[in-house]
Amino acid sequence: MRHKADIALVVAAVLGLGAFVRFYDAAFIAAALDFRLSRPQIFQVAQSYLTARGVRLEGYDHCIAFAPRPQSYIYLERTLGTAALNERIRTGLAEPWPWTVRWFRPLQKEQFYVHVTPEGKAVGFSHQVPEDAPGANLSQDEARKVAERFLATDAGEDLKAYELKLSTTQGRKNRTDHEFTWKRIGSDVGDGDLRVAVAVQGSEVASLQRRFRTPEEFDRAFRRERAQARLLWSASYTALMGILVAAAVVLIRAARQGRLHLRPRVALLGLPVLALYALSAFNSIPLMKFDYETSVDYWLFLFREIDGDITTGAFNGLIVGLAACAGVWLGKDAWHKRDPLLARSKSTRLSLGAAGARGACLGMACLGYVVAFYLITARYLAAWSPIESKYSNCLGTYLPFVPPLTIGFVPAAIEELIFRLLSISLLYRLTGHRILSALLPAAVWGFGHSLYLTSPIYLRGLELTLPGFVHGLVFLRYDVATTVVAHFTYNAVIEAMPLLRSDVPFFVFCGLVSPALVALLMLLGAARYAQLRRRGVDAFCNIPLEVVPATSADLERLAALRGQPLSLPPEAIVLAGSLQGEIIGCISAVKREPPSAEIVDIFVAKPHRRRYVATDLVDALTARLKSEAVTEITVRVPQDDRSSLAFWHRQGLARHLLVLQKKLEA
């Protein structure tokens, strides 16, 4: 059955990746972006633009960021569709989505912005000066001539293609400012249109801005939708809080009963989250500089921003650690013969490789699914559910491969550990129903994304409930490591695609880093699997354990394995476990007053530990004792032996009698 599931994952991955690549241009706005120039080249274009206007930039600091997606794209995409919007971006009939280069001086108001398209064309700029800066006092007609001359010569626009729509004048203390707005003829989409605004401060052109004006009615309706989406998100958040409270109650009760045995080392899973946040903080300094308010101290601002990011990373790392510890205990308590974090095999490297391969396949299948969902609902249901990415967080940093890693791993770790490992384990423990346990957290997780831009507002929740449910089933069959890799693969590929489609080799290299890490994980696992196969080892422990009453010869071999003779009463029941004829463990029990029995010894050879051999031995002994009318079993465990206590609790044994002891001095 597991091989059939693996084949299904591979087929789904091939189909999903094919659909994702084939329909990427129709589903993603980023497909219209053609990154031909590197960040230094963009800087040179912007610097040359200002230099040609006579601006001296000596003594100014600078930063570069790829601007967030313009808000007007929401209206255009909902009205025209993604493919038509992409075409308008390419032909200049939509608001540009540019790089922005900023020059500034700390504690100084004057600063410059230049907007450059990914193809390398300067399409806008802004020169900000203090309100009391001196300048000329031109009339509105004189200022308009200055603005028109700038549009025709510097901006290269044909004035016949524009219609003047708005003129404003504002008197300053030492000058008069004007702003003129033109409409691009033939750019109408519904009641919206493309506009170009030129500001004149005194006698100098101070800014050129291109904006698509959206209708006021659309803006009001959009704000109402966002308020409703927040309400839906709040309902999902409340449901999540209910799950977490229920988990806390179960854990507290287990602690009071002495059954709670957490694995502190699992909490170390939060360290990669903290490390990625710290790396991202320093990597994102260009973005921090872009948001710097020049009225405050520059170094204090940077320290505050970096400290805030690292603190957020520590908090999220703590969430990951706590969710992992609680989820692992709940999973082990629900399924005493599986490890919910990472499926056991002959090698941890092999288990990680298997999780990487299956997770990558599931992630690629999800890529195709979301593209198909978007295209089908847009065409047949008139729905709108754009696939978004934080491109500015990627392209504007020192190392553009860091954001895909962070955005890929952190949400994957937090969400999979909470909604899959912890929630499904809890619900299965309470209900014993696999489908229900996978479906409820999937719905809560799906509608937890209701703040994403969709119309109708519940569409994103419905869209993600299905892959969330599939992730849950994959977790139930394999482990949460597989779903984390799947989630990471999906997020990282979405974020890396603009880099991979770029003409800049450095961007392409950065885009390959995240997929390469998944591929490396798969290769390491494949290499380990091949190594074990050459040795004739059952890599995934598929051969069942044979448990039979131990013979005298078996007892001698067991004594040799342990390095000491077995000291058992003659009436003891001894069962031996073997794999392919090799004795690897035993368990023994002694009947006490009817109808009880006491387990007096259990042993598993070291190479075969952590393979559920001890659990199989306990199950076999339990079946044997039941057949002999025994209704109660006991075992004695030292109170400070936490690993043994945890093992026996997972076998269903509970603390019954506390024996107190005091050593007397001679």
HUBEL-V885520 format. One record per residue. N is the residue number from 1. RES is the residue in one letter. PHI is phi in whole degrees, 0 to 359 (NA if undefined). PSI is psi in whole degrees, 0 to 359 (* if undefined). OMEGA is omega in radians with two decimals (* if undefined). Layout:
N & RES & PHI & PSI & OMEGA
N & RES & PHI & PSI & OMEGA
This chain:
1 & M & NA & 320 & -3.11
2 & R & 293 & 324 & 3.10
3 & H & 295 & 322 & 3.11
4 & K & 295 & 320 & 3.11
5 & A & 295 & 321 & 3.11
6 & D & 296 & 319 & 3.11
7 & I & 296 & 319 & 3.11
8 & A & 298 & 320 & 3.11
9 & L & 297 & 318 & 3.14
10 & V & 296 & 315 & 3.12
11 & V & 298 & 315 & 3.13
12 & A & 297 & 323 & 3.13
13 & A & 295 & 316 & 3.14
14 & V & 297 & 314 & 3.14
15 & L & 294 & 317 & -3.11
16 & G & 295 & 315 & 3.14
17 & L & 294 & 322 & 3.10
18 & G & 298 & 316 & 3.12
19 & A & 294 & 321 & -3.14
20 & F & 298 & 313 & -3.13
21 & V & 291 & 318 & -3.07
22 & R & 294 & 320 & -3.03
23 & F & 251 & 17 & -3.12
24 & Y & 302 & 314 & -3.09
25 & D & 298 & 329 & -3.10
26 & A & 277 & 342 & -3.03
27 & A & 251 & 340 & -3.04
28 & F & 242 & 129 & 3.07
29 & I & 296 & 328 & -3.10
30 & A & 298 & 345 & 3.13
31 & A & 297 & 338 & -3.14
32 & A & 281 & 350 & -3.08
33 & L & 270 & 131 & -3.13
34 & D & 240 & 96 & -3.07
35 & F & 278 & 91 & -3.10
36 & R & 269 & 338 & -3.03
37 & L & 244 & 149 & 3.07
38 & S & 279 & 171 & 3.13
39 & R & 300 & 314 & 3.08
40 & P & 300 & 324 & 3.13
41 & Q & 291 & 321 & 3.07
42 & I & 298 & 319 & 3.11
43 & F & 299 & 319 & 3.14
44 & Q & 296 & 320 & 3.11
45 & V & 298 & 313 & -3.12
46 & A & 294 & 317 & 3.14
47 & Q & 296 & 318 & 3.12
48 & S & 297 & 324 & 3.13
49 & Y & 298 & 313 & -3.13
50 & L & 289 & 321 & 3.13
51 & T & 299 & 320 & 3.12
52 & A & 296 & 337 & 3.09
53 & R & 269 & 8 & 3.08
54 & G & 84 & 16 & -3.14
55 & V & 276 & 132 & 3.08
56 & R & 260 & 123 & -3.01
57 & L & 253 & 12 & 3.12
58 & E & 297 & 135 & 3.12
59 & G & 87 & 358 & 3.12
60 & Y & 264 & 139 & 2.95
61 & D & 275 & 158 & -3.13
62 & H & 219 & 161 & 3.07
63 & C & 208 & 159 & -3.10
64 & I & 229 & 136 & 3.07
65 & A & 216 & 148 & 3.01
66 & F & 270 & 118 & -2.96
67 & A & 299 & 150 & 3.03
68 & P & 299 & 159 & -3.14
69 & R & 301 & 130 & 3.13
70 & P & 302 & 141 & -3.14
71 & Q & 297 & 331 & -3.12
72 & S & 296 & 340 & 3.13
73 & Y & 296 & 334 & 3.11
74 & I & 298 & 312 & 3.13
75 & Y & 296 & 314 & -3.09
76 & L & 294 & 319 & -3.12
77 & E & 291 & 320 & 3.13
78 & R & 291 & 329 & -3.10
79 & T & 275 & 318 & -3.01
80 & L & 255 & 332 & -2.99
81 & G & 99 & 161 & -3.05
82 & T & 294 & 316 & -3.08
83 & A & 298 & 316 & 3.13
84 & A & 293 & 322 & 3.09
85 & L & 297 & 315 & 3.12
86 & N & 302 & 321 & 3.13
87 & E & 293 & 321 & 3.10
88 & R & 293 & 324 & 3.09
89 & I & 297 & 317 & -3.12
90 & R & 294 & 325 & -3.06
91 & T & 266 & 1 & 3.09
92 & G & 83 & 12 & 3.13
93 & L & 266 & 8 & 3.04
94 & A & 235 & 163 & 3.09
95 & E & 300 & 135 & -3.12
96 & P & 297 & 153 & 3.02
97 & W & 243 & 88 & -2.87
98 & P & 253 & 169 & 2.76
99 & W & 288 & 150 & 3.04
100 & T & 230 & 126 & 3.10
101 & V & 252 & 131 & -3.08
102 & R & 240 & 136 & 2.99
103 & W & 244 & 134 & -3.10
104 & F & 207 & 164 & 2.98
105 & R & 233 & 132 & 3.11
106 & P & 304 & 140 & 3.08
107 & L & 62 & 27 & 3.10
108 & Q & 226 & 134 & -3.07
109 & K & 290 & 321 & -3.03
110 & E & 294 & 130 & 3.11
111 & Q & 202 & 162 & -3.07
112 & F & 233 & 143 & 3.02
113 & Y & 232 & 138 & 3.04
114 & V & 230 & 131 & -3.13
115 & H & 257 & 125 & -3.07
116 & V & 233 & 129 & 3.12
117 & T & 291 & 160 & 3.10
118 & P & 302 & 336 & 3.11
119 & E & 281 & 347 & 3.08
120 & G & 104 & 23 & 3.13
121 & K & 252 & 128 & 3.08
122 & A & 286 & 120 & -3.06
123 & V & 241 & 3 & 3.13
124 & G & 184 & 161 & 3.08
125 & F & 201 & 169 & 3.10
126 & S & 209 & 136 & 3.08
127 & H & 238 & 109 & -3.11
128 & Q & 263 & 130 & -3.13
129 & V & 229 & 162 & 3.08
130 & P & 300 & 152 & -3.12
131 & E & 296 & 333 & -3.12
132 & D & 262 & 13 & 3.10
133 & A & 296 & 142 & -3.09
134 & P & 287 & 156 & 3.11
135 & G & 182 & 178 & -3.10
136 & A & 282 & 166 & 3.09
137 & N & 241 & 75 & -3.13
138 & L & 282 & 153 & 3.00
139 & S & 286 & 168 & -3.12
140 & Q & 296 & 322 & 3.12
141 & D & 295 & 319 & 3.13
142 & E & 295 & 317 & 3.13
143 & A & 294 & 325 & 3.13
144 & R & 296 & 320 & 3.11
145 & K & 297 & 321 & 3.09
146 & V & 298 & 316 & -3.12
147 & A & 294 & 317 & 3.14
148 & E & 295 & 321 & 3.11
149 & R & 296 & 321 & 3.11
150 & F & 295 & 315 & -3.14
151 & L & 299 & 319 & -3.06
152 & A & 285 & 323 & -3.05
153 & T & 263 & 299 & -3.07
154 & D & 290 & 317 & -3.09
155 & A & 272 & 346 & 3.10
156 & G & 67 & 32 & -3.12
157 & E & 262 & 147 & 3.06
158 & D & 272 & 111 & -3.07
159 & L & 299 & 338 & 3.12
160 & K & 291 & 341 & -3.14
161 & A & 272 & 4 & -3.07
162 & Y & 232 & 151 & 3.11
163 & E & 234 & 123 & -3.13
164 & L & 294 & 128 & -3.08
165 & K & 245 & 332 & -3.02
166 & L & 207 & 138 & 3.07
167 & S & 225 & 130 & 3.11
168 & T & 230 & 150 & 3.12
169 & T & 227 & 137 & 3.12
170 & Q & 223 & 124 & 3.11
171 & G & 278 & 130 & 3.07
172 & R & 256 & 177 & -3.12
173 & K & 297 & 318 & -3.05
174 & N & 238 & 12 & -3.14
175 & R & 194 & 177 & 3.06
176 & T & 236 & 129 & -3.14
177 & D & 253 & 148 & 3.13
178 & H & 225 & 153 & 3.03
179 & E & 220 & 135 & -3.11
180 & F & 235 & 136 & -3.11
181 & T & 236 & 127 & 3.11
182 & W & 247 & 149 & 3.04
183 & K & 260 & 135 & 3.07
184 & R & 283 & 117 & -3.12
185 & I & 295 & 133 & 3.13
186 & G & 84 & 8 & -3.13
187 & S & 263 & 5 & -3.04
188 & D & 296 & 137 & 2.95
189 & V & 227 & 103 & -3.00
190 & G & 63 & 231 & 3.10
191 & D & 265 & 11 & 3.11
192 & G & 256 & 159 & 3.13
193 & D & 201 & 161 & 3.13
194 & L & 277 & 134 & -3.11
195 & R & 229 & 150 & 3.11
196 & V & 238 & 127 & -3.12
197 & A & 242 & 133 & 3.09
198 & V & 238 & 126 & 3.10
199 & A & 256 & 137 & 3.10
200 & V & 241 & 117 & 3.09
201 & Q & 257 & 114 & -3.03
202 & G & 67 & 246 & 3.10
203 & S & 246 & 5 & -3.08
204 & E & 252 & 140 & 3.02
205 & V & 290 & 123 & -3.04
206 & A & 255 & 340 & 3.13
207 & S & 197 & 153 & 3.00
208 & L & 227 & 117 & -3.09
209 & Q & 233 & 137 & 3.09
210 & R & 244 & 121 & -3.10
211 & R & 223 & 144 & 3.02
212 & F & 264 & 120 & -3.11
213 & R & 279 & 123 & 3.11
214 & T & 264 & 149 & -3.12
215 & P & 296 & 144 & 3.13
216 & E & 298 & 323 & 3.13
217 & E & 298 & 320 & 3.09
218 & F & 295 & 317 & -3.12
219 & D & 299 & 318 & 3.13
220 & R & 294 & 316 & 3.12
221 & A & 296 & 323 & -3.14
222 & F & 294 & 319 & 3.11
223 & R & 296 & 323 & 3.09
224 & R & 296 & 318 & 3.12
225 & E & 299 & 319 & -3.13
226 & R & 296 & 322 & 3.10
227 & A & 296 & 319 & 3.10
228 & Q & 294 & 323 & 3.11
229 & A & 295 & 322 & 3.10
230 & R & 296 & 325 & 3.10
231 & L & 294 & 318 & 3.12
232 & L & 294 & 320 & 3.08
233 & W & 297 & 320 & 3.14
234 & S & 298 & 321 & 3.11
235 & A & 297 & 318 & 3.11
236 & S & 295 & 319 & 3.13
237 & Y & 297 & 321 & 3.11
238 & T & 297 & 319 & 3.10
239 & A & 297 & 320 & 3.10
240 & L & 297 & 318 & 3.11
241 & M & 300 & 323 & 3.09
242 & G & 298 & 318 & 3.11
243 & I & 296 & 316 & -3.11
244 & L & 293 & 322 & 3.09
245 & V & 295 & 317 & 3.10
246 & A & 298 & 320 & 3.10
247 & A & 297 & 319 & 3.12
248 & A & 297 & 320 & 3.12
249 & V & 298 & 315 & 3.14
250 & V & 297 & 317 & -3.12
251 & L & 294 & 320 & 3.14
252 & I & 295 & 317 & 3.10
253 & R & 298 & 319 & 3.12
254 & A & 296 & 322 & 3.12
255 & A & 295 & 319 & 3.13
256 & R & 294 & 330 & 3.13
257 & Q & 275 & 358 & -3.12
258 & G & 76 & 19 & -3.08
259 & R & 259 & 353 & -3.06
260 & L & 275 & 112 & 3.13
261 & H & 233 & 91 & -3.13
262 & L & 280 & 154 & 3.10
263 & R & 255 & 97 & -3.04
264 & P & 303 & 330 & -3.11
265 & R & 296 & 334 & 3.13
266 & V & 297 & 330 & -3.14
267 & A & 297 & 342 & 3.12
268 & L & 294 & 348 & 3.06
269 & L & 298 & 342 & 3.10
270 & G & 284 & 343 & -3.10
271 & L & 295 & 317 & 3.08
272 & P & 301 & 327 & 3.11
273 & V & 295 & 313 & 3.11
274 & L & 298 & 318 & -3.13
275 & A & 297 & 318 & 3.14
276 & L & 294 & 321 & 3.10
277 & Y & 295 & 318 & 3.13
278 & A & 296 & 316 & 3.10
279 & L & 298 & 318 & 3.14
280 & S & 295 & 325 & -3.13
281 & A & 300 & 311 & -3.14
282 & F & 286 & 327 & 3.13
283 & N & 291 & 336 & -3.07
284 & S & 264 & 14 & 3.13
285 & I & 305 & 321 & 3.08
286 & P & 301 & 324 & 3.11
287 & L & 288 & 323 & 3.08
288 & M & 296 & 317 & 3.13
289 & K & 298 & 326 & -3.13
290 & F & 294 & 328 & -3.13
291 & D & 267 & 5 & -3.07
292 & Y & 293 & 127 & 3.03
293 & E & 272 & 119 & -3.00
294 & T & 290 & 357 & 3.13
295 & S & 277 & 351 & -3.14
296 & V & 245 & 165 & -3.14
297 & D & 296 & 133 & -3.02
298 & Y & 295 & 311 & -3.07
299 & W & 290 & 326 & 3.07
300 & L & 295 & 320 & 3.11
301 & F & 298 & 313 & 3.14
302 & L & 298 & 317 & 3.14
303 & F & 299 & 317 & -3.12
304 & R & 296 & 319 & -3.14
305 & E & 293 & 314 & -3.13
306 & I & 295 & 316 & 3.13
307 & D & 298 & 321 & 3.11
308 & G & 296 & 318 & 3.13
309 & D & 294 & 317 & -3.13
310 & I & 293 & 321 & 3.09
311 & T & 297 & 318 & 3.07
312 & T & 299 & 320 & 3.10
313 & G & 297 & 319 & 3.11
314 & A & 296 & 320 & 3.13
315 & F & 295 & 313 & 3.13
316 & N & 294 & 324 & 3.06
317 & G & 297 & 322 & 3.09
318 & L & 296 & 319 & 3.10
319 & I & 299 & 315 & 3.13
320 & V & 298 & 315 & -3.14
321 & G & 298 & 314 & 3.14
322 & L & 294 & 317 & 3.13
323 & A & 297 & 321 & 3.13
324 & A & 294 & 313 & -3.13
325 & C & 299 & 311 & -3.12
326 & A & 293 & 318 & -3.11
327 & G & 295 & 320 & 3.13
328 & V & 296 & 317 & 3.13
329 & W & 296 & 315 & 3.13
330 & L & 298 & 320 & 3.12
331 & G & 294 & 317 & 3.12
332 & K & 293 & 329 & 3.12
333 & D & 286 & 330 & 3.14
334 & A & 279 & 322 & -3.13
335 & W & 231 & 98 & -3.03
336 & H & 284 & 356 & -3.11
337 & K & 240 & 34 & 3.03
338 & R & 203 & 153 & 3.09
339 & D & 257 & 111 & -3.04
340 & P & 288 & 342 & -3.11
341 & L & 280 & 309 & 3.14
342 & L & 211 & 120 & -3.10
343 & A & 303 & 139 & -3.09
344 & R & 280 & 147 & 3.05
345 & S & 208 & 193 & 3.14
346 & K & 288 & 349 & -3.07
347 & S & 207 & 135 & 3.05
348 & T & 298 & 322 & 3.12
349 & R & 297 & 322 & 3.10
350 & L & 293 & 318 & 3.12
351 & S & 297 & 318 & 3.11
352 & L & 295 & 320 & 3.11
353 & G & 296 & 318 & 3.12
354 & A & 295 & 318 & 3.09
355 & A & 297 & 321 & 3.12
356 & G & 296 & 316 & -3.12
357 & A & 294 & 311 & -3.13
358 & R & 294 & 319 & 3.13
359 & G & 296 & 318 & 3.12
360 & A & 298 & 319 & 3.11
361 & C & 297 & 315 & 3.13
362 & L & 296 & 319 & 3.12
363 & G & 298 & 318 & 3.12
364 & M & 292 & 325 & 3.07
365 & A & 296 & 321 & 3.12
366 & C & 294 & 326 & 3.09
367 & L & 300 & 314 & 3.10
368 & G & 294 & 324 & -3.12
369 & Y & 297 & 313 & -3.07
370 & V & 293 & 324 & 3.09
371 & V & 295 & 314 & 3.13
372 & A & 297 & 319 & 3.14
373 & F & 299 & 316 & -3.13
374 & Y & 298 & 311 & -3.07
375 & L & 294 & 319 & -3.10
376 & I & 291 & 313 & -3.12
377 & T & 292 & 326 & 3.12
378 & A & 292 & 322 & -3.06
379 & R & 278 & 318 & -2.98
380 & Y & 257 & 340 & -3.10
381 & L & 243 & 3 & -3.11
382 & A & 54 & 33 & 3.13
383 & A & 267 & 168 & -3.10
384 & W & 220 & 117 & -3.11
385 & S & 214 & 77 & -3.05
386 & P & 293 & 150 & 3.10
387 & I & 263 & 116 & -2.97
388 & E & 255 & 161 & 3.06
389 & S & 207 & 151 & -3.12
390 & K & 268 & 73 & -3.03
391 & Y & 298 & 323 & -3.09
392 & S & 296 & 327 & 3.12
393 & N & 291 & 343 & -3.09
394 & C & 264 & 307 & -2.97
395 & L & 283 & 334 & -3.06
396 & G & 272 & 4 & -3.08
397 & T & 264 & 169 & 3.10
398 & Y & 297 & 313 & -3.11
399 & L & 240 & 98 & -3.03
400 & P & 295 & 350 & 3.11
401 & F & 279 & 346 & -3.11
402 & V & 290 & 314 & 3.12
403 & P & 302 & 316 & 3.06
404 & P & 301 & 324 & 3.09
405 & L & 295 & 314 & -3.09
406 & T & 290 & 310 & -3.13
407 & I & 294 & 333 & 3.10
408 & G & 285 & 314 & -2.98
409 & F & 273 & 316 & -3.00
410 & V & 298 & 306 & 3.08
411 & P & 299 & 324 & 3.13
412 & A & 298 & 314 & -3.11
413 & A & 295 & 310 & -3.09
414 & I & 297 & 310 & -3.03
415 & E & 288 & 320 & -3.13
416 & E & 290 & 322 & 3.13
417 & L & 292 & 324 & -3.12
418 & I & 278 & 310 & -2.99
419 & F & 274 & 338 & 3.11
420 & R & 254 & 294 & -3.04
421 & L & 299 & 305 & -3.04
422 & L & 284 & 309 & -3.01
423 & S & 292 & 313 & -3.12
424 & I & 294 & 319 & 3.11
425 & S & 299 & 317 & 3.13
426 & L & 296 & 310 & -3.08
427 & L & 294 & 322 & 3.10
428 & Y & 293 & 323 & 3.11
429 & R & 296 & 325 & -3.10
430 & L & 275 & 325 & -3.02
431 & T & 250 & 332 & -3.07
432 & G & 71 & 14 & -3.08
433 & H & 249 & 115 & -3.05
434 & R & 293 & 312 & -3.07
435 & I & 297 & 312 & -3.14
436 & L & 298 & 320 & -3.13
437 & S & 295 & 329 & 3.12
438 & A & 275 & 327 & -3.02
439 & L & 283 & 316 & -3.07
440 & L & 298 & 310 & 3.08
441 & P & 297 & 328 & 3.12
442 & A & 296 & 318 & 3.13
443 & A & 293 & 317 & 3.12
444 & V & 297 & 317 & 3.11
445 & W & 295 & 315 & -3.12
446 & G & 299 & 311 & -3.12
447 & F & 283 & 350 & 2.98
448 & G & 291 & 349 & 3.07
449 & H & 261 & 21 & -3.07
450 & S & 292 & 344 & 3.10
451 & L & 284 & 349 & 3.03
452 & Y & 295 & 154 & -3.11
453 & L & 286 & 112 & 3.08
454 & T & 212 & 159 & 3.02
455 & S & 212 & 118 & 0.04
456 & P & 290 & 165 & -2.97
457 & I & 294 & 337 & -3.11
458 & Y & 273 & 359 & -3.02
459 & L & 295 & 318 & -3.13
460 & R & 297 & 322 & 3.11
461 & G & 297 & 315 & 3.10
462 & L & 295 & 319 & -3.11
463 & E & 300 & 317 & -3.03
464 & L & 272 & 344 & 3.12
465 & T & 298 & 321 & -3.13
466 & L & 295 & 306 & 3.09
467 & P & 297 & 329 & 3.07
468 & G & 296 & 320 & 3.10
469 & F & 295 & 318 & 3.10
470 & V & 296 & 318 & 3.06
471 & H & 302 & 320 & 3.12
472 & G & 296 & 317 & 3.11
473 & L & 295 & 321 & 3.10
474 & V & 296 & 320 & 3.07
475 & F & 299 & 316 & -3.13
476 & L & 295 & 329 & -3.13
477 & R & 276 & 322 & -3.04
478 & Y & 244 & 268 & -3.08
479 & D & 193 & 172 & -3.13
480 & V & 283 & 338 & 3.08
481 & A & 300 & 323 & 3.12
482 & T & 296 & 316 & -3.12
483 & T & 288 & 328 & 3.07
484 & V & 296 & 315 & 3.11
485 & V & 296 & 320 & 3.12
486 & A & 298 & 313 & 3.13
487 & H & 297 & 317 & 3.11
488 & F & 298 & 316 & -3.13
489 & T & 300 & 314 & 3.14
490 & Y & 299 & 307 & -3.10
491 & N & 299 & 314 & -3.05
492 & A & 294 & 320 & -3.13
493 & V & 293 & 318 & 3.10
494 & I & 302 & 316 & -3.11
495 & E & 288 & 329 & -3.03
496 & A & 273 & 345 & -3.05
497 & M & 302 & 317 & 3.08
498 & P & 301 & 327 & 3.09
499 & L & 290 & 316 & -3.09
500 & L & 294 & 331 & -3.13
501 & R & 271 & 1 & -3.09
502 & S & 284 & 159 & 3.02
503 & D & 270 & 358 & -3.11
504 & V & 267 & 118 & -3.09
505 & P & 305 & 321 & -3.12
506 & F & 297 & 319 & 3.11
507 & F & 295 & 319 & 3.13
508 & V & 297 & 316 & 3.10
509 & F & 302 & 314 & -3.13
510 & C & 296 & 325 & 3.12
511 & G & 292 & 336 & -3.11
512 & L & 275 & 348 & -3.02
513 & V & 297 & 310 & -3.09
514 & S & 297 & 309 & 3.08
515 & P & 300 & 327 & -3.14
516 & A & 294 & 325 & 3.12
517 & L & 295 & 318 & 3.09
518 & V & 296 & 317 & 3.13
519 & A & 297 & 321 & 3.12
520 & L & 297 & 318 & 3.10
521 & L & 300 & 317 & 3.12
522 & M & 294 & 319 & -3.12
523 & L & 294 & 320 & 3.11
524 & L & 297 & 318 & 3.10
525 & G & 294 & 319 & 3.13
526 & A & 295 & 320 & 3.12
527 & A & 296 & 318 & 3.13
528 & R & 293 & 321 & 3.12
529 & Y & 297 & 316 & 3.12
530 & A & 297 & 321 & 3.13
531 & Q & 297 & 316 & -3.14
532 & L & 291 & 323 & 3.11
533 & R & 297 & 320 & 3.12
534 & R & 297 & 330 & 3.12
535 & R & 276 & 355 & -3.12
536 & G & 75 & 25 & -3.10
537 & V & 269 & 139 & 3.05
538 & D & 286 & 93 & -2.95
539 & A & 300 & 318 & -3.06
540 & F & 255 & 17 & 3.04
541 & C & 56 & 46 & -3.12
542 & N & 276 & 343 & -3.12
543 & I & 282 & 124 & -3.08
544 & P & 290 & 150 & 3.10
545 & L & 281 & 134 & 3.08
546 & E & 261 & 122 & -3.11
547 & V & 242 & 122 & -3.11
548 & V & 220 & 162 & 3.05
549 & P & 302 & 136 & -3.06
550 & A & 285 & 136 & 3.03
551 & T & 268 & 173 & 3.11
552 & S & 298 & 324 & 3.10
553 & A & 294 & 322 & 3.10
554 & D & 297 & 320 & -3.13
555 & L & 295 & 323 & 3.09
556 & E & 295 & 318 & 3.12
557 & R & 294 & 323 & 3.10
558 & L & 294 & 321 & 3.09
559 & A & 297 & 321 & 3.10
560 & A & 294 & 321 & 3.12
561 & L & 296 & 319 & -3.09
562 & R & 279 & 341 & -3.11
563 & G & 79 & 14 & 3.11
564 & Q & 201 & 151 & -3.13
565 & P & 291 & 150 & 3.10
566 & L & 281 & 131 & 3.13
567 & S & 250 & 93 & -3.06
568 & L & 232 & 144 & 3.07
569 & P & 294 & 152 & -3.08
570 & P & 298 & 334 & -3.11
571 & E & 274 & 3 & -3.07
572 & A & 292 & 144 & 2.99
573 & I & 269 & 120 & -3.10
574 & V & 239 & 124 & 3.07
575 & L & 246 & 137 & 3.14
576 & A & 249 & 140 & 3.09
577 & G & 252 & 135 & -3.11
578 & S & 223 & 150 & 3.04
579 & L & 240 & 117 & 3.14
580 & Q & 52 & 42 & 3.08
581 & G & 86 & 356 & -3.13
582 & E & 261 & 122 & 3.10
583 & I & 290 & 126 & -3.11
584 & I & 233 & 355 & -3.14
585 & G & 184 & 170 & 3.12
586 & C & 206 & 164 & 3.05
587 & I & 215 & 145 & -3.11
588 & S & 221 & 151 & -3.13
589 & A & 214 & 157 & 3.12
590 & V & 233 & 132 & 3.09
591 & K & 287 & 135 & 3.08
592 & R & 252 & 206 & 3.12
593 & E & 301 & 131 & -3.11
594 & P & 303 & 142 & 0.05
595 & P & 252 & 61 & -3.07
596 & S & 236 & 164 & 3.08
597 & A & 212 & 153 & -3.14
598 & E & 240 & 128 & 3.04
599 & I & 282 & 121 & -3.04
600 & V & 254 & 344 & -3.12
601 & D & 198 & 144 & 2.99
602 & I & 214 & 137 & -3.08
603 & F & 214 & 139 & 3.04
604 & V & 226 & 131 & 3.12
605 & A & 302 & 143 & -3.01
606 & K & 306 & 316 & -3.11
607 & P & 297 & 344 & -3.06
608 & H & 249 & 11 & 3.12
609 & R & 284 & 160 & -3.08
610 & R & 61 & 34 & 3.06
611 & R & 233 & 18 & 3.13
612 & Y & 66 & 20 & 3.09
613 & V & 293 & 316 & 3.13
614 & A & 299 & 321 & 3.11
615 & T & 296 & 318 & 3.10
616 & D & 298 & 321 & 3.12
617 & L & 296 & 317 & 3.12
618 & V & 297 & 317 & 3.13
619 & D & 298 & 318 & 3.14
620 & A & 295 & 318 & 3.12
621 & L & 295 & 319 & 3.13
622 & T & 300 & 316 & 3.12
623 & A & 297 & 319 & 3.13
624 & R & 296 & 315 & -3.11
625 & L & 293 & 323 & 3.08
626 & K & 299 & 320 & -3.13
627 & S & 294 & 342 & 3.13
628 & E & 256 & 21 & 3.03
629 & A & 70 & 19 & 3.04
630 & V & 279 & 131 & -3.09
631 & T & 245 & 358 & -3.10
632 & E & 211 & 134 & 3.08
633 & I & 236 & 148 & 3.11
634 & T & 229 & 161 & 3.06
635 & V & 210 & 143 & 3.13
636 & R & 260 & 128 & -3.09
637 & V & 227 & 131 & 3.04
638 & P & 302 & 139 & -3.04
639 & Q & 297 & 331 & -3.10
640 & D & 269 & 3 & 3.11
641 & D & 270 & 83 & -3.00
642 & R & 294 & 321 & -3.12
643 & S & 295 & 319 & 3.10
644 & S & 292 & 319 & 3.09
645 & L & 300 & 316 & 3.14
646 & A & 297 & 319 & -3.14
647 & F & 298 & 311 & -3.08
648 & W & 290 & 328 & 3.05
649 & H & 296 & 322 & 3.11
650 & R & 293 & 336 & 3.09
651 & Q & 278 & 1 & 3.09
652 & G & 97 & 3 & 3.11
653 & L & 275 & 141 & -3.14
654 & A & 239 & 156 & 3.12
655 & R & 297 & 128 & -3.07
656 & H & 242 & 318 & -3.05
657 & L & 220 & 128 & 3.11
658 & L & 260 & 118 & -3.12
659 & V & 263 & 123 & 3.12
660 & L & 264 & 145 & -3.05
661 & Q & 220 & 143 & 3.06
662 & K & 220 & 128 & 3.11
663 & K & 273 & 131 & -3.12
664 & L & 263 & 138 & 3.11
665 & E & 289 & 146 & -3.12
666 & A & 290 & * & *
